[in-house]
Amino acid sequence: MAKNIRNPPHDLEPRSHQDACEEYQIIIPEE
């Protein structure tokens, strides 16, 4: 499950790649 957290959720929902990246950045900010 850790792998999925580290990768952008592009396969979870049929939304735009940009939205997925934005939400990914909010969930896992750059260290």
SEKOL-360031 format. One record per residue: residue number from 1; residue in one letter; y, x, z of N, C-alpha, C in turn. Coordinates in steps of 0.1 Angstrom, whole numbers, plus 5000, padded with zeros to 4 digits. Each point is the difference from the previous one (the first is absolute). Example, Ala and Ser with C-alpha at 12.3 -4.5 7.8 and 13.67 -1.06 7.14 Angstrom:
BEGIN
<badren 1; vopa a; n.c2 4943; n.c1 5132; n.c3 5078; ca.c2 5012; ca.c1 4991; ca.c3 5000; c.c2 5012; c.c1 5009; c.c3 5000>
<badren 2; vopa s; n.c2 5011; n.c1 4996; n.c3 4993; ca.c2 5011; ca.c1 5009; ca.c3 5000; c.c2 5011; c.c1 4992; c.c3 5008>
// end
This chain:
BEGIN
<badren 1; vopa m; n.c2 4988; n.c1 5008; n.c3 5000; ca.c2 5012; ca.c1 4992; ca.c3 5000; c.c2 5013; c.c1 5009; c.c3 5000>
<badren 2; vopa a; n.c2 4998; n.c1 5012; n.c3 5005; ca.c2 5012; ca.c1 5009; ca.c3 5001; c.c2 5005; c.c1 5003; c.c3 4986>
<badren 3; vopa k; n.c2 4990; n.c1 5002; n.c3 4990; ca.c2 5004; ca.c1 5003; ca.c3 4987; c.c2 5009; c.c1 4989; c.c3 4994>
<badren 4; vopa n; n.c2 4996; n.c1 4987; n.c3 5002; ca.c2 5008; ca.c1 4989; ca.c3 4995; c.c2 5015; c.c1 5000; c.c3 5006>
<badren 5; vopa i; n.c2 5001; n.c1 5004; n.c3 5012; ca.c2 5013; ca.c1 5001; ca.c3 5007; c.c2 5009; c.c1 5011; c.c3 4993>
<badren 6; vopa r; n.c2 4993; n.c1 5011; n.c3 4997; ca.c2 5008; ca.c1 5011; ca.c3 4994; c.c2 5004; c.c1 4998; c.c3 4985>
<badren 7; vopa n; n.c2 4993; n.c1 4990; n.c3 4994; ca.c2 5003; ca.c1 4997; ca.c3 4986; c.c2 5008; c.c1 4988; c.c3 4999>
<badren 8; vopa p; n.c2 5009; n.c1 4999; n.c3 4990; ca.c2 5008; ca.c1 4988; ca.c3 4998; c.c2 4991; c.c1 4988; c.c3 4997>
<badren 9; vopa p; n.c2 5003; n.c1 4988; n.c3 5006; ca.c2 4992; ca.c1 4988; ca.c3 4998; c.c2 5003; c.c1 4994; c.c3 4987>
<badren 10; vopa h; n.c2 4996; n.c1 5006; n.c3 4989; ca.c2 5002; ca.c1 4995; ca.c3 4987; c.c2 4989; c.c1 4991; c.c3 4995>
<badren 11; vopa d; n.c2 4989; n.c1 4999; n.c3 5007; ca.c2 4989; ca.c1 4992; ca.c3 4996; c.c2 4999; c.c1 4988; c.c3 5010>
<badren 12; vopa l; n.c2 5008; n.c1 4999; n.c3 5010; ca.c2 4999; ca.c1 4990; ca.c3 5010; c.c2 5005; c.c1 4987; c.c3 4994>
<badren 13; vopa e; n.c2 5012; n.c1 5000; n.c3 4994; ca.c2 5006; ca.c1 4988; ca.c3 4995; c.c2 5006; c.c1 5003; c.c3 4986>
<badren 14; vopa p; n.c2 5000; n.c1 4990; n.c3 4991; ca.c2 5005; ca.c1 5002; ca.c3 4986; c.c2 5015; c.c1 5000; c.c3 4999>
<badren 15; vopa r; n.c2 5007; n.c1 5008; n.c3 5009; ca.c2 5014; ca.c1 5001; ca.c3 4999; c.c2 5004; c.c1 5013; c.c3 4993>
<badren 16; vopa s; n.c2 5013; n.c1 5002; n.c3 4997; ca.c2 5004; ca.c1 5011; ca.c3 4993; c.c2 4997; c.c1 5013; c.c3 5007>
<badren 17; vopa h; n.c2 4999; n.c1 5011; n.c3 4993; ca.c2 4997; ca.c1 5013; ca.c3 5006; c.c2 5011; c.c1 5005; c.c3 5009>
<badren 18; vopa q; n.c2 5013; n.c1 4997; n.c3 4996; ca.c2 5011; ca.c1 5004; ca.c3 5007; c.c2 5000; c.c1 4993; c.c3 5014>
<badren 19; vopa d; n.c2 4997; n.c1 4987; n.c3 5001; ca.c2 5000; ca.c1 4993; ca.c3 5013; c.c2 4989; c.c1 5007; c.c3 5009>
<badren 20; vopa a; n.c2 4989; n.c1 5003; n.c3 4994; ca.c2 4989; ca.c1 5005; ca.c3 5007; c.c2 5004; c.c1 5014; c.c3 5006>
<badren 21; vopa c; n.c2 5007; n.c1 5008; n.c3 4992; ca.c2 5004; ca.c1 5013; ca.c3 5004; c.c2 5010; c.c1 4999; c.c3 5012>
<badren 22; vopa e; n.c2 5010; n.c1 4990; n.c3 4998; ca.c2 5010; ca.c1 4999; ca.c3 5011; c.c2 4993; c.c1 4996; c.c3 5013>
<badren 23; vopa e; n.c2 4991; n.c1 4990; n.c3 4999; ca.c2 4993; ca.c1 4996; ca.c3 5013; c.c2 4992; c.c1 5012; c.c3 5005>
<badren 24; vopa y; n.c2 4994; n.c1 5008; n.c3 4991; ca.c2 4992; ca.c1 5011; ca.c3 5005; c.c2 5008; c.c1 5010; c.c3 5007>
<badren 25; vopa q; n.c2 5012; n.c1 5002; n.c3 4995; ca.c2 5010; ca.c1 5010; ca.c3 5006; c.c2 5004; c.c1 4995; c.c3 5014>
<badren 26; vopa i; n.c2 5001; n.c1 4987; n.c3 5002; ca.c2 5004; ca.c1 4994; ca.c3 5013; c.c2 4989; c.c1 5001; c.c3 5010>
<badren 27; vopa i; n.c2 4987; n.c1 4998; n.c3 4995; ca.c2 4989; ca.c1 5001; ca.c3 5009; c.c2 4997; c.c1 5014; c.c3 5004>
<badren 28; vopa i; n.c2 5000; n.c1 5009; n.c3 4990; ca.c2 4996; ca.c1 5014; ca.c3 5002; c.c2 5012; c.c1 5009; c.c3 4995>
<badren 29; vopa p; n.c2 5010; n.c1 5002; n.c3 5008; ca.c2 5012; ca.c1 5008; ca.c3 4996; c.c2 4996; c.c1 5015; c.c3 4998>
<badren 30; vopa e; n.c2 5007; n.c1 5007; n.c3 4992; ca.c2 4997; ca.c1 5014; ca.c3 4998; c.c2 5001; c.c1 5008; c.c3 5013>
<badren 31; vopa e; n.c2 4991; n.c1 5009; n.c3 5002; ca.c2 5001; ca.c1 5008; ca.c3 5013; c.c2 5009; c.c1 5013; c.c3 4997>
// end
